[in-house]
Amino acid sequence: MSSAPSSPPDLAAAVRAVLLDPEEALDLDVHGRKDAAVLVPLYVADGRLHVVFTKRRDDLSRHAGEISFPGGRPEDEDADLRATALREAHEEIGLEPAHVELLGALIPTPTIATNYAVYPYVGLIEPGYAWVPSAGEVDQILEFPIPTLRASFGRRRLVRRGVPFRTDTYEIDEHLIWGATARMLGDLLERLPPELG
């Protein structure tokens, strides 16, 4: 694989049409003392869009064991938060920036416990990518089709740091998506018309 995906133009255009413009997303303000960015990788297989997630290692100091999109905080060499999302995806799952067609952005989302303002960028990639997970950060790479994600939605009671709360979740087998990642995923699913799933 040597370049961004040559996706069906109508699919790329249809997804791009429902997303925020990346420049506009950069201008949106969100509660959080520290900026961060994530990449929401999508690919088409068997006629359906799929979403790529990481499951973080259980021994990390922040968001241990959680399912998230590849991403993190900006570094000095990053031109902007889009560059941060692409760099972090390369570091965490081995996804080359040149293999990503950036389609747009989602609404920036705050994290409650760690006080990040997370800017999500949506990118289209080729299916069957040979992932190279970061041994220090990533326990597993997960790929779910959009219809499975839609069907897995629910609200449940969680307890974190001794505090009970009800929240939106997506539960597939033993995998639980919640928190900021669930809010970003919910934004994506609300924007995508059913025929794109």
N, C-alpha and C positions, 0 to 999 in steps of 0.2 A: 504494500500500500504506500503510495508516494505522494498523494495529494488529497485534498478535501473530497468528500464523496460527490459522485456525479448522480445526485438524487433526481427522481422525476421532478421536473421543474414545477409542476402543479402542486406536488406535495410540499416542497420547500416553500413555495410562495404561499400556500394555504396556512402553513404553520407560522411563517413570518408575519402574515396579515393579522394574526390574533395576539401577537406578542407586543410588548412595549419596544419602542425604538431604544437601542442601547444608550444613545446620547441623552435621551430624556430620562432614562432610568438613573443615569449618573447624577442628574440634577435633583432627584427625589431625596428628601431628607427623611431619615428614619431614626427612631430612638436607639441609642447605643453609643457608647464612648469610643468604640474601636471599629473601624471599617474592616470588612472581610468580603471575599467574593467566592462564589462557587460556580462550577460548570454543571449544567444539567444535560448530560449527553443523551441524545436520542438516536435510534437507528430503526430501519425498517427491515423486518424479516417476516416471511409468511404473510405478507400483505398487512401487517400490523406494526404500529409504532411500539418500540420498547424503550424503557428508561433504565439507565445504568446508575447504580448506587455503590457506595462502599460501606462495609461494616468495619468500624474502627476497632482496633485492638482493645482488649479488656484492661490492659495495664497502663493506658494513657492517663495523663493528669486531667485532661479536659474532654468531656463527651465520650468517656470510655465505653466501648461496646455498642455505641449507638450507630444506627444506619444514617448515612448522610450522603450528600453529593461531594465529589472531590473539590476541595477549596481550602482557603486559609487567608491569612493576613497579607497585605501588600508588602513588598520589599522594594528597596531603593531602585532596583533596575526595572521595575514594572512601570510602563508608560501610563497605565490607568488600571482600573479594577477589572476590565476585560482581560488585560494581560495577566493580572494576578490569577484569575480563574483558569486561564489556559496553562500558565506555568505550574500551578498547583496540580492540575489534572495530569500534567506530564510527570511531575514528581511522585504523585500518589498512585497512579494506575498505568503509567507509561504511555499515555495518549499524546502523540505528537501534535503540537499546535497546528501544523500544516495539514493535519488530517481532519480538522474540525471546520465545518462551515457554520459560523455564528449566524443564527437566525434572528435573535432578539433577546429581550430580557423579561423577567418577571418582576413583580412588586418587591422592593427591598423589604427584608424581614428581620425583626429584632430577635436576639436570643435572650431569654429571661435571666438565666443563672449567670452566664458569662458576659452579658452586656455587649454583644457584638451587633453591629448593623450589617446584615449580610445582603449583598447584591448578587442575585442569581442571573446567570447568562445561559441561554439555551443554544446548544450546538448540535448539528446533525453530523453523524459519523457513518462509516460503512459498517455493516454487520460483520460478525466474526472476528472482531479485533483481537489481537494477541496481547492480552493484558500483562503488564509487569507490575504487580502490586508492590508498594513500598513495604519492606519487611518491618520497618520501625513504626508504621502507622496503620497499615491496612491488614485486617484479618481475612477479609473475603470481599470479592467483587460480585455484586448481585445484579441480575438483569431480569426485569419483569415487563410483560406486555401491558399496554395501557388498559385493556379490558379486565385483566386480572387485578390491577391496581384499583380500578373503579369499583369492582365487586368486593374488594377487601376493606372498604371504608366502614368505619364505625366510630362511635364515641365511647370512651371507657374511662374508668377511674384509675388513675396512676398515683403513686406516692413517690416523690423525689425529695431527698433531704428531709424526710419526715413530714412533708407537707402533702396532703391529699388534694387532688384536683381532677376535674373532668376535662378531657381534651379530645380533639379529632385524632384518629389513628388509622393506620392501614396495616392489617395483620395478614401475612401470607406465610402459612406453615408456622415455623418458630420465629419468623422475622417480624419485628414490630417497628413500624416507622411512626414517629411522633415528633412533637416539638416543632422547631423551625423548619425542619425538613418536610414534615407533614403539611405545614402551612404553605410552603413553596410548591409542593406537589399538588395540593388542593387548588392553588392558583392556576397551575398548568392545566389540570384536568377540567376546571371550569372554562378555560379559554378554548380548549380543543373541542371542536364539534365531534359528535359520536362517530361520524364516518371516517375520521382520522385515527380512530383507535384501532 
